[in-house]
Amino acid sequence: MPVLVKVLGFSLALTLGFTLVTNLLPQIEGEAPVEKTLDISAFTEESFIALGEELFKGNGTCTLCHNNMGRAPDIPVMNMVETSQERLADNRYKGEAKDAESYLRESMLNPGIYVVKGYGKKGSNDTQSPMPIVDKAPIQLSDIEIDAVIAYMQAKDGNLVTVALPTAEAASPPAKAEKTVQQATPTIAQNAEQAITQYGCTACHSLLEIESPVGPDLRDVGTRLDTEEIRQSILEPNAVIAEGYFPMMPSDFAERMRVKELEMIVQYLAEQSGE
Amino acid sequence: MLAIVGFSFSPHLLPIVAAADTAMDAQAIAERIQPVGKVRLLGKPEPVIEEKIPDTLSHENQEQELIPAPKLTRSDYPNIGVSSRSVVWLIAQLHLFFAAFVLAVPLFVLVIELIGFKTGDWRFDDMAHEFMKISLSAYSITALFGGTLAFALFLLYPQFMAYMMRVFNTQTLIYAALFFAESALLYIYYYGWNAMRYGDAKWVHLTIGLLLNVVGTTLLVVANSWASFTMAPSGVNEMGAITGNIWEIMKGPLWNPLNLHRFIANIAFGGAIVGAYAAYKFLSAKTQAEKAHYDWMGYTSNFIAILAFLPLPFAGYWLMAEIYAYSQQMGITAMGGILAWLFVVQAVLIGTILLAGNYYLWSGMSRTQGSERYTWLIKYIAFVLVVGFLIWVTPHTLILSPDEVATLGGSHHHLLGPLGIMPAKNIAVNLMLIFTFLSFQLYRRSDKIITVPWAKAGNALIVAIYVVAIVNVIFAGVYYGYFTNTVYKVGSSVIQVMSTLMVIISCVVIDTFMFKGAKILPSHWGKVSDRSQYALFALPIAFTWLMALMGYVRSSVRTHWHVYTVMKDNSPENYIPAIGHAGNMITIATLLFLVIILFIFWLASLSSTKQAPPVEQTATGGA
């Protein structure tokens, strides 16, 4: 038999052997999340909790880590209302939540505010959380979806569901996919860094270890401006245009920012001394 | 009193600023406010503020708008009647196979050429030249697939490509320019081989080879930046708008791990392919001299492939660790989620590679009688390799149906479950690597009788190193893997890797000293079984298949994103395909590659084939 035929036959047999292995294994496709249109008026408590469970196990990708593998706390077998109370009472807790519902929301929107011992990022001594922020990419849950997940976590162990069913006013239209630089997000930032990220300051200004030459460098703005001037620069950005820059900063932050968020950003910037 | 030019009157601001600045002169104010505000004292002229526009702020930058990444709908994807993803998948994979090959071959060819030049053994030089001959034909095929891939991407994913062009901008032209440089250097290197073969001219030739590799490696890392950007974008904001310069875009968190992994993998892959060439020529050889030449060439190729393969798992581990550090979610998608079964297939492939590589070495020991001293060890090495392979294929975290969970008695099998976790696999793979190195070491020793007076002590030291390393690998894996928190489980790998590397490095060093003055037993090149040559075919097939499989997982971890977290994939095929479908696609790509590479082997033979001149017909008869 010619060498070429032998070689081809051997190659084909081996290759098909590998192919066979892949075809004998379970065939699972990783479906892309499908965005659903929610009928706000049709929600009952049960259907809202069911939505939360579906998100927890599906699009929210919570169970990727929150399972019995030890990568993150095993939420499915924990009573999260009781756990929330314990964490709120912990000395290490530095957040602003007062009850289980607000704690659970806070832990999804700002996971770094309280990191459960043993589950922090490697080398961070449990000061940084590896958990993604759930209203940001790649998860991008909306406010209603986050509420549904909280409702599920409360209900799954027979606790009282304190999350209010969504109303038409609260329904933030698929904020998830439609956010742009110019649009505000409905989520309240929990600290200055989050607020700065949320309002896209670093898109133009050098800040938070991100460099951008479009607007003035803010890493030392505290040495140049006091808090009132910083506040003014945010609320009325076109009143004073820094030398060498164009008047392109959005002027609608007064309408979009919460007072608390504005103050957090102002205080943070006032402390920036360039060091 | 102070007013700020352009400010509307702001009653809450003025008193504070005015009070603070009563003692300030215009210069102080200018320094304080600049560059954010332009101020002057009421009744005084405007202070002169030095124009200091940052260098980075060119006119173009000032006018640059922050344009977010496009949000695509189904209608943004042209439909050509066949699966767009499959078309791009196949072409991209073939381009990558050939690109990896043509970038890798000059790397080891340069080393072989240098060895030949320094040792004066011109067999090395001839072999290096022959390797380049194969690579040269593959180069044009790489370019053909590269061009086709670009057309396919622009045709089928125009918006994605438009975004990538906006992000990478003129860097793509630099890439094209590098390709010109690569072509020129490659042709000069190959065609100038005999013209610059001896003396100082050889140094010129070697320098050209070095430049060729510098340019080639630069091409590799530039192209890698495109892939790593889609996995972990940097230099853009969360909307995908460009905020950084090209360097910030390129140096994402996964770029260097990917660079290292691909660089090493390419060498292993290239070595395996030229090994197949040698095996093919060996099997087709008509004379003993030819057999001896190609046997030696096959041995060298296998040596290159396995040597590059040994550190590859560690580079892969670094890449995976960086993926976890960048996004735990992405890491778990790859290792513990929907793609988890894939690593069972990976284990099968790497098991094939290690078994084939070892089998080839064991077969090769028959070339010399001195190998009889070590043949008793082979069965133990084989045992460790098989057990290690079985541990490696043991799955752990799988997506199971309720029926399967019930059958299994839980989410994990009570006996096999502990073998499925990473620490067990780390023990297995490190032991497999250590024992593969042992095969290699035995092979090197089989044609030598060591004569140094400290031979016994040296051997004892080597045995001790092996024992300590093996104990260390097992202890670290068991202790960290089963008696500490999950976060620390991966900590064992560092100790294990160090143990494995320690064996390899220290044994190579000790052997180098021990081989001084050693009596060399005759090696009979060409005296190996034909069966051993099929091991040299198994290697490139498994490597090729493995490379495509890893490409599938690298691409799939982005899930439904073109560019992770900033640009969604809304095409009809934005889901992760099932492993069976991926296997079929990989097989098609691998077989196409093998057919083309066999054609290249044939071309290489054709170039050295000369037709016998026609025998002149003499008229022997008349009309």
Interface residues (C-beta under 8 A of the other chain):
Chain A: V3 L4 K6 V7 L8 F10 S11 L12 L14 T15 L16 F18 T19 V21 T22 N23 L25 P26 Q27 I28 E29 G30 E31 A32 P33 T61 L64 C65 N68 M69 G70 R71 G118 Y119 G120 K121 K122 P130 M131 P132 K136 A137 P138 I139 A177 E178 K179 T180 V181 T197 G200 T202 A203 C204 I210 E211 S212 P213 V214 P216 V221 R224 L225 D226 E228 E229 Q232 S233 E236 N238 A239 V240 I241 A242 E243 G244 Y245 F246
Chain B: I4 V5 G6 F7 S8 S10 H12 L13 I16 V17 A20 R32 I33 Q34 P35 V36 G37 K38 I49 E51 K52 I53 P54 T56 L57 N61 Q62 E63 Q64 L66 P68 K71 N237 E238 M239 A241 T243 G244 E248 Y280 L283 S284 A325 S327 Q328 Q329 I332 T333 G336 G337 I338 L339 W341 V344 V345 V348 L349 T352 T397 L398 I399 S411 N485 T486 V487 V490 Y534 F537 A538 I541 A542 W545 S556 T559 H560 W561 Y564 T565 V566 K568 D569 N574 Y575 I576 P577 A578 I579 G580 H581 A582 G583 N584 I586 T587 T590 L591 L594 L598
